[in-house]
Amino acid sequence: MDSESNGTGNKPVSAADFHGELLEIYAWPFALVIVFCALGVVGNSVVLYIYISKWKNTKTRGFIIALASLNLLNSLFNMPVEAYILYNPLTFDVHWLCKVTRGLTFIINNVCGSLVVAIAIDRMLLVYKPLKRNVLTMRYVRWSCLISFLVGVATSWPGCLFYGTATVTENINGINITGKTCFLSEDFMRNPKWPKIFNVILFSLMVTVFIILIILYSLVLKKLCQIRNGNSFGKTSRFSLKSVLKSITFQRITSLRTISTISSTNEESSSDSCVTDVTNDTDVTNDVTVAIAMKKSRSDSMMPKRCERLGRQVSGFNKRASHSHTIAMLLITVGFILSFLPYLVIVSLRYVDPMFYSNLGRSGLILYHVFLRSYFLNSVISPVVYSFVSREFRTILKRMVCSR
């Protein structure tokens, strides 16, 4: 968009007289946002209902509720406002609403970025340090949400200042059409130095988040592959397990369902034994939590064999576990990255080349405005991921649908 005539020599005309011509371009992103809005409201409402009323209180549940709440807010407020702006191209002149929706959009996106990093750290601890990870309580979720909110606000508040309604001119079919829309406010359009710095900082932070997420989930995938291949316990496993059994007692943090107990009546009568509960924590729906209670063995020579048997038990359970929530969070993170990439590319091109927008043809303008709203996809994909990945989520959803 240009703040003045783009040099075609035509006198600018009012946008109100060319609403139909403008809609030939803006109808496509408008339709996309409407679809995203409907899917986001329905999908995230269902996710919130299921995880609030049907799910046990776990760390993963806390993260999912936080993300779904942000996505629902995006779908209920920002998307309808954006659809209204797109349906009234160059005739939107509600300054305060523009500031609120742009500022809130920046905050929601940055808070989501911080949250997915916190979730990635939790997932990495799950597969690499499952015993240590269970020491983290719901306080970790609350602190993660609080810190993510503070980071989001701290990195987004300038957006409320920089954006507002401004007079712009677009060239459609050789005609310069002028009007008002939600863009940089008039003052900052004349001097865009600080908005450019703001966008460069946001771009750098988002790229940093992408790099961190890629590294963390690469490590998670590597470990999951090792577990599925039966290599979660190597040659030194029995000795490390022996060390753990001798020194540490891990109590169950939440209500856990016992999968197997290694003990023998004969062994109990003759000597103390190595007793293990391998449990299924609903926090990860098939992810592994190990609760170990150790008694000193009378015969040290028996310990390596028993611990090796324990290793096989836990390894076997690891291979049977689907790690559904870990995979779900991984897919949500991938969707988060992919949904923001087109937006980042478009914004970067716009600031690198001031004439980029003016040189676009009709098809280019349509793609430009579609990709500029690609980040809304992030608020839609989560319910779809849960439906395909989490068997328990699908089961509850089917019961809800069939009971009506």
NORJO-V7797 format. One record per residue. SS is DSSP state (hx for helix, st for strand, lp for the rest). OMEGA is omega as a letter, one per 20 degrees, with the letter a starting at -180 (* if undefined). NEAR is the number of other C-alpha atoms within 10 Angstrom. Layout:
# NORJO-V7797
SS/OMEGA/NEAR, SS/OMEGA/NEAR
This chain:
# NORJO-V7797
lp/r/17, st/a/16, lp/r/17, lp/a/14, lp/a/18, lp/r/17, lp/r/9, lp/a/11, lp/r/10, lp/r/13, lp/a/11, lp/r/18, st/a/15, st/r/15, hx/a/21, hx/a/15, hx/a/10, hx/a/16, hx/a/17, hx/r/13, hx/r/13, hx/a/22, hx/r/16, hx/r/12, hx/a/22, hx/r/23, hx/a/19, hx/r/15, hx/r/24, hx/r/24, hx/r/15, hx/a/16, hx/r/26, hx/r/17, hx/r/13, hx/a/21, hx/a/25, hx/r/15, hx/a/19, hx/a/28, hx/a/19, hx/a/14, hx/a/21, hx/r/26, hx/r/16, hx/r/16, hx/r/23, hx/a/20, hx/a/12, hx/a/17, hx/r/19, hx/a/15, hx/a/9, lp/a/11, lp/r/15, lp/a/16, lp/a/15, lp/a/17, hx/r/21, hx/r/23, hx/r/22, hx/r/20, hx/a/21, hx/r/18, hx/r/18, hx/r/19, hx/a/22, hx/r/26, hx/r/17, hx/a/18, hx/r/27, hx/r/23, hx/r/18, hx/a/25, hx/a/25, hx/a/15, hx/a/14, hx/a/24, hx/r/25, hx/r/19, hx/r/18, hx/r/20, hx/r/19, hx/r/15, hx/a/20, hx/r/25, hx/r/19, lp/a/20, lp/r/22, lp/r/26, st/r/20, lp/a/19, lp/r/18, lp/a/14, hx/a/17, hx/a/13, hx/r/14, hx/a/25, hx/a/22, hx/a/16, hx/r/23, hx/r/23, hx/a/21, hx/r/22, hx/r/22, hx/a/20, hx/a/25, hx/a/21, hx/a/23, hx/r/24, hx/r/25, hx/r/25, hx/r/22, hx/a/20, hx/a/24, hx/r/22, hx/r/19, hx/r/20, hx/r/22, hx/r/22, hx/r/17, hx/r/22, hx/r/26, hx/r/20, hx/a/17, hx/a/21, hx/a/23, hx/a/15, lp/a/12, hx/r/17, hx/r/18, hx/a/12, hx/a/17, lp/r/20, lp/r/13, lp/a/14, lp/r/13, hx/r/16, hx/r/10, hx/r/15, hx/a/22, hx/r/15, hx/r/12, hx/r/19, hx/a/21, hx/a/14, hx/r/16, hx/r/23, hx/a/19, hx/r/16, hx/r/16, hx/r/22, hx/a/18, hx/a/12, hx/a/18, hx/a/23, lp/r/15, hx/r/16, hx/r/22, hx/a/19, hx/a/16, hx/a/21, st/r/25, st/r/26, st/a/23, st/r/21, st/a/22, st/r/22, st/r/24, st/r/24, st/a/23, st/a/16, lp/r/11, lp/a/10, st/r/17, st/a/22, st/a/26, st/a/24, st/a/21, st/r/22, st/r/25, st/a/27, st/r/20, st/r/23, lp/a/20, hx/a/17, hx/a/12, hx/r/18, hx/r/18, hx/r/10, lp/a/10, lp/a/16, hx/a/10, hx/r/12, hx/r/18, hx/r/15, hx/r/11, hx/a/17, hx/r/17, hx/r/15, hx/r/13, hx/r/17, hx/a/16, hx/r/12, hx/a/15, hx/r/20, hx/r/15, hx/r/12, hx/r/18, hx/a/20, hx/r/11, hx/a/15, hx/r/23, hx/r/17, hx/a/12, hx/a/17, hx/r/21, hx/r/14, hx/r/16, hx/r/23, hx/r/16, hx/a/11, hx/r/17, hx/r/22, hx/r/14, hx/r/14, hx/a/20, hx/r/17, lp/r/12, lp/a/15, lp/a/14, lp/r/21, lp/a/17, lp/a/10, lp/a/9, lp/a/10, hx/a/17, hx/r/21, hx/r/14, hx/r/15, hx/r/19, hx/r/19, hx/r/12, hx/a/15, hx/a/21, hx/a/16, hx/a/10, lp/r/11, lp/a/13, lp/r/17, lp/r/13, lp/a/16, lp/r/13, lp/r/14, lp/a/11, lp/r/15, st/a/12, st/r/13, st/r/11, st/r/14, st/a/14, lp/r/14, lp/a/14, lp/a/14, hx/r/9, hx/a/8, hx/a/11, hx/a/11, hx/a/9, hx/a/10, lp/r/15, lp/a/16, lp/r/23, lp/a/25, st/a/20, st/r/22, st/r/20, st/a/23, st/r/22, st/a/20, st/r/22, lp/r/23, lp/a/19, lp/r/22, lp/a/18, lp/r/19, st/a/22, st/r/23, st/a/26, st/r/18, st/a/19, st/r/19, st/a/16, lp/r/18, lp/a/14, lp/a/14, lp/r/14, lp/a/12, lp/a/10, hx/a/9, hx/r/9, hx/a/12, hx/a/21, hx/a/16, hx/a/13, hx/a/19, hx/r/23, hx/r/19, hx/r/14, hx/r/23, hx/r/18, hx/r/17, hx/a/16, hx/r/22, hx/r/20, hx/r/15, hx/r/21, hx/a/23, hx/r/18, hx/a/13, lp/a/17, lp/a/19, lp/a/21, hx/a/19, hx/r/22, hx/r/27, hx/r/20, hx/r/19, hx/r/23, hx/a/24, hx/r/17, hx/r/21, hx/r/24, hx/r/16, hx/r/20, hx/a/23, hx/a/20, hx/a/16, hx/a/20, hx/a/21, hx/r/18, hx/r/18, hx/a/19, hx/r/20, hx/a/13, hx/a/18, hx/r/16, hx/r/15, hx/a/13, hx/a/15, hx/r/15, hx/a/11, lp/a/10, lp/a/12, lp/a/14, lp/a/13, lp/a/18, lp/a/16, lp/a/12, lp/r/14, lp/a/13, hx/r/14, hx/r/9, hx/r/13, hx/r/17, hx/r/18, hx/r/17, hx/a/19, hx/r/19, hx/a/21, hx/r/21, lp/r/19, lp/a/19, hx/a/20, hx/r/21, hx/r/26, hx/a/21, hx/a/23, hx/a/31, hx/a/26, hx/a/21, hx/r/25, hx/r/21, hx/r/15, hx/r/18, hx/a/21, hx/a/17, hx/a/12, hx/a/19, lp/r/18, hx/r/14, hx/r/15, hx/r/19, hx/a/14, hx/r/11, hx/r/14, hx/r/16, hx/r/11, hx/r/11, hx/a/12, hx/a/8, hx/a/8, lp/a/7, lp/*/5
